[in-house]
Amino acid sequence: MSQSTAKTASKADAKSQGSEANPKTDPKDVSNQIKDPDQWTTGGEPMTGAQASYLKTLSEEAKEPKAFDPDLDKAEASKRIDDLRHKAGHA
């Protein structure tokens, strides 16, 4: 094995070991994926376009058009989406 091939193999081994040791890349560890919207660092920003679209659709399906408010922030939109998903039968 050449020296450059050995280095490449060594780097690949280190990467594979590193991903196993990193809890954020462990598919079984979802602790960093579940967070209360009130704890989001970006929760106070305006809702995303995707949130607005989905919230609008769900509010219509749940027959609660007033649940859609274009001025909601990300966190509040997420909470309303969760609530309307249950009401619309998507949960």
C-alpha positions in Angstrom: 0.0 0.0 0.0 1.4 3.4 -1.0 1.8 6.1 1.6 -0.9 8.3 0.0 -3.4 5.3 -0.1 -2.6 4.6 3.6 -3.4 8.3 4.5 -6.6 8.2 2.5 -7.7 5.0 4.3 -6.7 6.5 7.6 -8.8 9.6 7.0 -11.8 7.4 5.9 -11.5 5.4 9.1 -11.3 8.5 11.2 -14.4 9.9 9.6 -16.4 6.8 10.1 -15.3 6.6 13.8 -16.0 10.3 14.2 -19.6 10.0 13.0 -20.2 7.1 15.4 -18.9 9.3 18.3 -21.0 12.3 17.3 -24.4 12.2 19.0 -25.8 14.6 16.4 -25.2 12.1 13.6 -26.4 9.1 15.6 -29.8 8.2 13.9 -31.0 6.8 17.2 -30.4 10.1 19.1 -33.3 12.4 18.3 -32.9 14.6 21.3 -31.6 17.5 19.2 -34.5 17.2 16.8 -37.4 17.6 19.3 -37.7 21.0 20.8 -40.6 23.0 22.1 -41.3 25.9 19.6 -41.1 28.3 22.6 -37.5 27.3 23.0 -36.5 27.9 19.3 -33.8 30.5 18.9 -35.5 31.6 15.6 -39.1 31.2 16.9 -39.7 34.9 16.9 -38.9 35.3 13.2 -41.8 35.5 10.6 -43.1 32.1 9.6 -41.6 30.5 6.5 -43.4 30.3 3.2 -43.8 26.6 3.6 -45.4 27.1 7.1 -47.8 29.8 5.7 -48.9 27.5 2.8 -49.4 24.5 5.0 -51.2 26.5 7.7 -53.5 28.0 5.1 -54.4 24.6 3.7 -54.9 23.1 7.2 -57.1 26.0 8.3 -59.3 25.4 5.3 -59.5 21.7 5.8 -60.3 22.1 9.5 -62.9 24.7 8.5 -61.2 27.3 10.7 -60.1 30.0 8.3 -59.5 32.4 11.1 -56.7 30.1 12.4 -54.6 31.4 9.5 -52.8 34.7 10.3 -50.1 35.9 7.9 -48.4 37.8 10.8 -47.6 34.7 12.9 -44.0 34.0 13.9 -42.4 30.6 13.3 -43.1 29.2 16.8 -46.8 30.2 16.8 -47.3 28.9 13.3 -45.8 25.6 14.3 -48.1 25.3 17.3 -51.2 26.1 15.1 -50.1 23.7 12.5 -49.9 20.9 15.1 -53.3 21.8 16.5 -54.9 22.0 13.0 -53.3 18.7 11.9 -55.2 17.0 14.7 -58.4 18.8 13.9 -58.1 18.0 10.2 -57.3 14.4 10.8 -53.6 14.5 9.7 -52.1 13.5 13.0 
